[in-house]
Amino acid sequence: MALVRRNGRRETNIWPGFVDAMTALLLVLMFVLTIFMVIQSVLRETISTQDTELDSLTGQLADLADALGLERQKTSDLTAAVDAARAEGERQAATIATLTATLSAREGELSAAQGRIASFEEQVATLLSERDRARGEAERLSASVEELEAARAALISDQEAVQLALAQARSEIDAQAEAARLAAARREALDALVADLRGQIAESEKKLSDEEAARLADAAAAEALRARLRASETELTAMTLALEEQRKRAEETLTLLAAARTDAARAATEAEERAAALAAAREVLASREGEGAEAARRVALLNEQVAALRAQLGSLQGLLDAAQERDEENRVQLQSLGTQLNSALAQVAAEQKRRAELEEAERLRLEARNKDLERFRSEFFGQLRQVLAGREGVRIVGDRFVFSSEVLFEPGSAQLASEGRTQISGVTRTLSEIREQIPEGIDWIIRVDGHTDDVPLSGFGAFRDNWELSSARALSVVRYMQQTLGFPPSRLAATGFGEYRPVVEGSSPEARAQNRRIELKLTER
């Protein structure tokens, strides 16, 4: 028994130690979990801080990359502009050189042509002097021929006298035969001399004709040379003007080239500064793992964007050139547009004056129509007052006849009661009598307005609200006048206002009874 009790006591003492061990283990676990949570919080804050710094540095890198892209674009644009300006300058220089060479050649040709013209003029002067000398020789020969002719005539006279003497003195023929033969020989010699002189004169005249033709040919050649000289002078003037224009364009191109070079140098300096800043930023970002690939991807994207922007810049430059051309055209058209504008303003003023006159005439016509309508309206109301005098539920308010809904309709109904039909019939008969007297030019109508009080309907009846009830009552009156009484439908209009046009404010039974009404009004369309 004692042993059993001792063993039971031992078993009972194990549990407190076990509980203490479990408690200590639980405390250790709690401590470890606490430390782990603290470390996790610190790590989370550190990671958040690093993420923030990484985002900031990424944004800086993006900004620097954008700036670098822009500067690269500016540099490339300026380089392209410089290259284009250089090419243009070289082209202009080549053109100037070509024009200068052409000018020099044309000046040499002009000098040669002038020399040839001077030589031809000298030859012409020589030919003219020879012609004058030949003419003088021809005149001298002509005088000699005349003298010889006179001598021949004298000899012929002498011969005739001799022959007469011989006829008279035939006895002396034998003695003087020798003298006659000598005279005949002399005459033949004189005839031969005359023929020889005539041949010389013909040869002189032929020589003179050849010299005259040569002179005329030389004169024509000189005139052609003069025309060619004038054409050369005109062409030389045009080439001089073209050369001057090319020189001006070359000077402008050189000025643009110098400005472009200055801008390119400044842009290159700024690009170098931006590149240095970008290099420093890249050195700072190099310590961050994994950002190199992202930066490379962004740089590739920026390069693509730069290419796209360059293309857009080219298109924009084209658009700018086109806009400048259009601006020049618009400047040319500005004066004509000003003239057209003045003409249009004059037309507008005339049109406004004419429109004002038409509006004044229309206003006067409408005033006359309104006066006629007011007169017929007065007659209409006067006759209706006599018809409706002494009837309950009907009153005149201004330019309207007001019928109480209780007189025309049952409560909550849009069907006309018998007393309502009677009153509407009287009004319609009066309207039928009056409408025959209204001129055709007045476009009048009878407007039937339905009104209710502010007590809402239950929604379970034939009408959902007071608006439908007022519209149905006005439409019922209009249909009764048109279908039963034969009033023209083109002169009728039905309108429902619900409870939104009360004549008396308030919720008393008297106010609500006055607001439940049907109004008839004679008005224009």
C-alpha positions in Angstrom: 0.0 0.0 0.0 2.8 2.3 0.9 4.6 1.5 -2.4 1.5 2.1 -4.4 0.9 5.5 -2.8 4.6 6.4 -3.3 4.4 5.6 -7.1 1.1 7.6 -7.4 2.7 10.5 -5.7 5.6 10.4 -8.2 3.3 10.3 -11.2 1.5 13.3 -9.8 4.7 15.4 -9.5 5.6 15.0 -13.3 2.9 17.3 -14.6 4.1 20.6 -13.0 7.5 20.2 -14.6 6.0 19.3 -17.9 3.8 22.4 -17.7 6.8 24.5 -16.8 8.8 23.1 -19.7 5.9 23.8 -22.1 5.5 27.3 -20.8 9.2 28.0 -21.2 9.1 26.6 -24.7 6.1 28.7 -25.5 7.9 31.8 -24.2 10.9 31.0 -26.3 8.7 30.6 -29.4 6.9 33.9 -28.6 10.3 35.6 -28.2 11.5 34.1 -31.5 8.3 35.2 -33.3 8.6 38.7 -31.9 12.2 39.0 -33.1 11.2 37.6 -36.5 8.4 40.2 -36.8 10.7 43.0 -35.8 13.3 41.9 -38.3 10.6 41.5 -41.0 9.3 45.0 -40.3 12.8 46.5 -40.5 13.5 44.6 -43.7 10.2 45.7 -45.1 11.0 49.4 -44.4 14.5 48.9 -45.8 13.1 47.3 -49.0 10.4 50.1 -49.3 13.2 52.7 -48.9 15.3 51.0 -51.5 12.3 50.7 -53.9 11.6 54.4 -53.5 15.2 55.3 -54.1 15.2 52.9 -57.1 12.1 54.6 -58.5 13.6 58.0 -58.0 16.8 57.0 -59.7 14.9 55.3 -62.5 12.9 58.5 -63.0 16.2 60.5 -63.1 17.6 58.1 -65.6 14.5 58.4 -67.8 14.7 62.2 -67.6 18.4 62.2 -68.5 17.7 59.7 -71.3 15.0 61.9 -72.6 17.2 64.9 -72.4 20.0 63.0 -74.1 17.7 61.9 -76.8 16.5 65.5 -77.4 20.1 66.7 -77.5 21.1 63.9 -79.8 18.1 64.8 -82.0 19.1 68.5 -81.9 22.7 67.6 -82.7 21.7 65.3 -85.5 19.3 67.9 -86.9 22.0 70.6 -86.7 24.6 68.2 -88.3 22.1 67.5 -91.1 21.5 71.2 -91.4 25.2 71.9 -91.5 25.7 69.1 -94.1 22.9 70.5 -96.2 24.2 74.0 -95.9 27.7 72.8 -96.9 26.3 70.9 -99.8 24.3 73.9 -100.8 27.3 76.1 -100.4 29.4 73.8 -102.5 26.7 73.6 -105.1 26.4 77.4 -105.1 30.2 77.8 -105.3 30.2 75.3 -108.3 27.4 77.3 -109.9 29.2 80.5 -109.3 32.4 79.1 -110.8 30.5 77.7 -113.8 28.8 81.0 -114.3 32.1 82.9 -113.9 33.7 80.6 -116.5 30.7 81.1 -118.8 30.9 84.8 -118.3 34.6 84.9 -119.0 34.0 82.8 -122.2 31.1 85.1 -123.2 33.3 88.1 -122.6 36.0 86.6 -124.7 33.5 85.8 -127.4 32.2 89.4 -127.1 35.7 90.8 -127.5 36.4 88.6 -130.5 33.0 89.6 -132.0 33.8 93.3 -131.4 37.2 92.8 -133.1 35.6 91.1 -136.0 33.0 93.8 -136.2 35.8 96.4 -136.2 37.6 94.5 -138.9 34.5 94.2 -141.0 33.8 97.9 -140.5 37.3 98.7 -141.7 36.8 96.4 -144.7 33.5 98.1 -145.4 35.1 101.5 -145.2 37.8 100.3 -147.6 35.2 98.9 -150.0 33.3 102.1 -149.8 36.3 104.1 -150.7 37.1 101.7 -153.6 33.5 102.1 -154.7 33.8 105.8 -154.7 37.1 105.6 -156.5 35.6 103.2 -159.1 32.7 105.5 -159.5 35.0 108.4 -160.2 36.9 106.3 -162.7 33.7 105.3 -164.3 32.6 108.9 -164.5 36.0 109.8 -166.1 35.7 106.9 -168.6 32.1 108.0 -169.3 33.4 111.5 -170.0 36.1 110.0 -172.3 33.4 108.0 -174.1 31.3 111.1 -174.6 34.3 112.9 -176.0 35.0 110.0 -178.3 31.4 109.9 -179.3 31.6 113.6 -180.1 34.7 113.0 -182.1 33.1 110.2 -183.9 30.1 112.3 -184.6 32.4 115.0 -185.9 34.2 112.5 -188.0 30.8 111.2 -189.3 29.9 114.8 -190.2 33.3 115.2 -191.9 32.7 112.0 -193.8 29.3 113.1 -194.9 30.7 116.4 -196.0 33.5 114.6 -197.9 30.9 112.3 -199.5 28.8 115.3 -200.5 31.9 116.9 -201.9 32.7 113.8 -203.8 29.1 113.7 -205.2 29.4 117.2 -206.3 32.8 116.8 -207.8 33.0 113.4 -209.3 35.7 114.6 -211.4 38.0 114.8 -208.4 37.2 111.3 -207.1 40.2 109.7 -208.6 42.5 112.4 -207.3 41.1 112.2 -203.8 40.5 108.4 -203.6 43.5 107.9 -201.5 42.3 110.6 -199.0 38.9 108.9 -198.8 40.5 105.5 -198.0 42.6 107.2 -195.4 39.4 108.8 -193.9 37.7 105.4 -193.9 40.6 103.8 -192.2 40.6 106.6 -189.7 36.9 106.0 -189.1 37.4 102.3 -188.6 40.2 103.0 -186.2 37.9 105.4 -184.3 35.1 102.8 -184.3 37.5 100.2 -182.9 38.6 102.7 -180.3 35.0 103.4 -179.4 34.3 99.7 -179.1 37.3 99.2 -176.9 36.3 102.1 -174.7 32.8 100.7 -174.4 34.2 97.3 -173.4 36.3 99.1 -170.7 33.2 100.9 -169.5 31.2 97.6 -169.3 34.1 95.9 -167.5 34.3 98.9 -165.1 30.5 98.7 -164.6 30.7 94.9 -164.0 33.6 95.4 -161.5 31.6 98.1 -159.9 28.5 95.8 -159.6 30.7 93.0 -158.0 32.1 95.5 -155.6 28.6 96.8 -154.8 27.4 93.2 -154.1 30.4 92.5 -152.0 29.8 95.7 -150.1 26.1 94.8 -149.6 27.2 91.3 -148.4 29.7 92.9 -146.0 27.0 95.3 -144.8 24.6 92.3 -144.2 27.4 90.5 -142.4 28.1 93.5 -140.3 24.4 93.9 -139.5 24.2 90.2 -138.5 27.3 90.7 -136.3 25.7 93.7 -134.8 22.5 91.7 -134.0 24.6 88.9 -132.6 26.5 91.5 -130.5 23.2 92.8 -129.2 22.0 89.3 -128.4 25.3 88.6 -126.7 25.0 91.8 -124.7 21.4 90.8 -123.6 22.6 87.2 -122.7 25.6 88.7 -120.9 23.2 91.0 -118.9 21.0 88.0 -118.0 24.0 86.0 -117.0 25.3 88.9 -114.9 21.9 89.1 -113.1 21.8 85.3 -112.6 25.4 85.4 -111.3 24.5 88.3 -108.9 21.4 86.3 -107.6 23.6 83.2 -107.2 26.1 85.2 -105.3 23.4 86.6 -103.0 22.1 83.1 -102.4 25.6 81.9 -101.7 26.1 84.7 -99.2 22.8 83.7 -97.5 23.8 80.1 -97.5 27.2 80.9 -96.0 25.4 83.0 -93.3 23.1 80.1 -92.5 26.0 77.7 -92.5 27.9 79.9 -90.0 24.8 80.1 -87.8 24.2 76.4 -88.0 27.9 75.7 -87.1 27.5 78.0 -84.1 24.3 76.2 -83.0 25.9 72.9 -83.6 28.9 73.8 -81.5 26.7 75.0 -78.7 24.5 72.0 -79.0 27.5 69.7 -78.9 28.8 71.4 -75.7 25.4 71.0 -74.1 25.2 67.5 -75.3 28.6 66.8 -73.8 27.5 68.3 -70.5 24.3 66.2 -70.6 26.4 63.2 -71.5 28.7 63.8 -68.5 25.7 64.1 -66.2 24.2 60.9 -67.7 27.5 59.1 -67.2 27.6 60.1 -63.5 24.0 59.0 -63.1 24.9 55.7 -64.8 27.8 55.2 -62.3 25.4 55.8 -59.4 22.9 53.4 -60.9 25.5 50.8 -61.7 25.5 49.6 -58.1 21.8 48.6 -58.5 21.6 45.0 -59.7 19.4 44.3 -62.7 19.0 48.0 -63.8 21.4 47.7 -66.7 19.1 45.6 -68.8 16.2 47.9 -68.1 18.3 51.0 -69.0 19.4 49.3 -72.2 15.8 48.5 -73.1 14.8 52.1 -72.4 17.7 53.4 -74.4 16.6 51.2 -77.3 13.1 52.5 -76.9 14.4 56.1 -76.8 16.4 55.4 -80.0 13.2 54.3 -81.7 11.4 57.4 -80.4 14.3 59.5 -81.7 14.0 57.9 -85.1 10.3 58.5 -85.1 10.8 62.1 -83.9 13.3 62.6 -86.7 10.8 61.4 -89.2 8.2 63.6 -87.7 10.6 66.6 -87.9 11.2 65.9 -91.5 7.5 65.9 -92.2 7.0 69.0 -90.1 9.8 70.7 -92.0 8.0 69.9 -95.2 4.8 71.2 -93.7 6.6 74.3 -92.6 7.9 74.9 -96.2 4.4 74.3 -97.5 3.0 76.7 -94.9 5.6 79.3 -95.9 4.6 79.0 -99.6 0.9 79.3 -98.6 1.8 82.3 -96.5 3.4 83.9 -99.5 0.4 83.1 -101.6 -1.9 84.5 -98.9 0.1 87.7 -98.8 -0.4 88.0 -102.5 -4.1 87.4 -102.1 -4.5 89.7 -99.1 -5.2 92.8 -101.1 -7.7 91.1 -103.3 -9.3 89.7 -100.2 -9.4 93.2 -98.6 -11.2 94.5 -101.7 -13.6 91.5 -101.6 -14.2 92.1 -97.9 -15.0 95.8 -98.5 -17.4 94.8 -101.2 -18.9 92.1 -99.0 -19.3 94.6 -96.1 -21.1 97.0 -98.5 -23.4 94.1 -99.6 -24.0 93.2 -95.9 -24.8 96.7 -95.0 -27.3 96.9 -97.9 -28.7 93.5 -97.0 -29.1 94.6 -93.3 -30.8 97.8 -94.4 -33.2 95.8 -96.7 -33.8 93.3 -93.9 -34.5 96.1 -91.4 -37.0 97.6 -93.9 -38.6 94.1 -94.3 -38.7 93.6 -90.6 -40.3 97.0 -90.1 -42.9 96.2 -92.7 -43.5 92.8 -91.1 -43.8 94.4 -87.7 -46.4 96.8 -89.0 -48.3 94.0 -90.7 -48.2 91.9 -87.4 -49.4 94.9 -85.5 -52.3 95.3 -87.9 -53.1 91.6 -87.6 -52.9 91.8 -83.8 -55.3 94.7 -83.8 -57.7 92.7 -86.0 -57.4 89.7 -83.8 -57.9 91.9 -80.7 -61.0 93.3 -82.3 -62.5 89.9 -83.1 -61.4 88.6 -79.7 -63.3 91.5 -78.1 -66.4 90.6 -80.2 -65.9 86.9 -79.3 -65.7 87.6 -75.6 -68.6 90.1 -75.8 -70.9 87.5 -77.5 -69.7 84.7 -75.1 -70.5 86.9 -72.1 -74.0 87.2 -73.3 -74.3 83.4 -74.0 -72.7 82.4 -70.6 -74.2 85.2 -68.5 -75.8 83.9 -65.3 -74.3 80.4 -65.6 -72.6 78.9 -62.6 -69.1 77.4 -62.9 -68.1 79.7 -65.7 -66.1 82.9 -65.3 -64.0 85.2 -67.5 -60.4 85.8 -66.4 -58.5 88.3 -68.7 -58.5 86.8 -72.2 -59.7 83.3 -71.2 -63.0 81.6 -70.4 -62.6 79.4 -67.3 -65.0 76.4 -66.8 -65.0 74.7 -63.5 -64.1 71.0 -63.8 -67.0 70.0 -61.5 -69.4 71.5 -64.2 -67.8 69.7 -67.1 -66.6 66.4 -65.6 -67.3 63.9 -62.9 -64.5 63.6 -60.2 -61.5 61.6 -61.6 -63.1 61.3 -65.0 -62.3 62.7 -68.4 -65.8 62.1 -69.9 -67.9 65.2 -70.5 -71.1 65.5 -68.4 -74.4 66.5 -70.0 -74.3 70.0 -68.5 -70.7 70.4 -69.7 -71.7 69.4 -73.2 -74.4 72.1 -73.1 -72.0 74.8 -72.1 -69.4 73.7 -74.7 -72.1 73.6 -77.4 -73.0 77.2 -76.7 -69.5 78.4 -76.8 -68.9 76.4 -80.0 -72.0 77.9 -81.7 -70.7 81.4 -80.9 -67.3 80.5 -82.2 -68.8 79.2 -85.4 -70.6 82.5 -86.0 -67.5 84.6 -85.3 -65.0 82.5 -87.3 -66.8 83.4 -90.5 -66.0 87.0 -89.9 -62.3 86.6 -89.2 -60.1 87.4 -92.2 -58.2 84.6 -93.9 -54.8 86.2 -93.2 -55.2 85.6 -89.4 -53.9 82.2 -88.3 -56.0 81.8 -85.1 -56.8 78.8 -82.9 -58.9 77.9 -79.9 -56.5 76.5 -77.2 -58.2 74.3 -74.6 -56.1 74.1 -71.4 -56.7 71.4 -68.8 -55.8 72.1 -65.1 -56.1 70.0 -61.9 -55.5 70.5 -58.2 -52.4 69.3 -56.3 -54.1 66.2 -54.8 -52.2 63.2 -56.3 -54.1 60.3 -57.9 -53.8 56.8 -56.4 -52.2 55.5 -59.6 -54.6 52.5 -59.8 -57.3 54.2 -61.9 -57.4 55.1 -65.6 -54.8 57.8 -65.1 -51.4 57.6 -63.5 -51.2 61.2 -62.4 -52.8 64.6 -62.7 -50.9 65.5 -65.9 -52.6 62.6 -67.8 -56.0 63.6 -66.3 -55.7 67.3 -67.4 -54.5 66.3 -70.9 -57.3 63.8 -71.2 -60.0 66.3 -70.2 -58.6 69.0 -72.6 -58.5 66.3 -75.4 -62.1 65.3 -74.5 -63.4 68.9 -75.0 -61.5 69.2 -78.3 -62.8 65.9 -79.6 -66.4 66.8 -78.6 -66.1 70.1 -80.4 -64.6 68.5 -83.5 -66.5 65.2 -83.8 -69.9 66.1 -82.4 -70.2 69.8 -83.1 -68.2 69.9 -86.4 -65.7 72.5 -85.4 -62.6 72.5 -87.7 -59.8 70.5 -86.1 -57.2 72.8 -87.6 -58.4 75.6 -85.3 -58.2 73.5 -82.1 -55.3 72.7 -79.7 -55.4 70.6 -76.5 -52.9 71.2 -73.7 -52.6 69.7 -70.2 -50.8 71.4 -67.4 -51.7 69.2 -64.5 -51.3 70.9 -61.1 -48.4 73.1 -62.2 -50.4 76.3 -63.2 -52.6 77.1 -60.2 -54.6 80.3 -60.2 -54.8 80.3 -56.4 -52.0 79.1 -54.1 -53.0 77.0 -51.1 -54.4 73.6 -50.1 -57.9 74.7 -49.0 -61.0 73.1 -50.6 -61.9 76.5 -52.2 -58.4 77.0 -53.7 -58.3 73.5 -55.0 -61.8 73.9 -56.5 -60.7 77.0 -58.4 -57.5 75.3 -59.7 -59.6 72.4 -61.1 -60.7 74.1 -64.4 -60.8 74.1 -68.2 -59.7 77.2 -70.0 -60.6 78.3 -73.6 -58.4 81.0 -75.2 -58.6 82.6 -78.7 -55.0 83.1 -79.8 -52.7 82.9 -82.8 -50.9 79.8 -83.8 
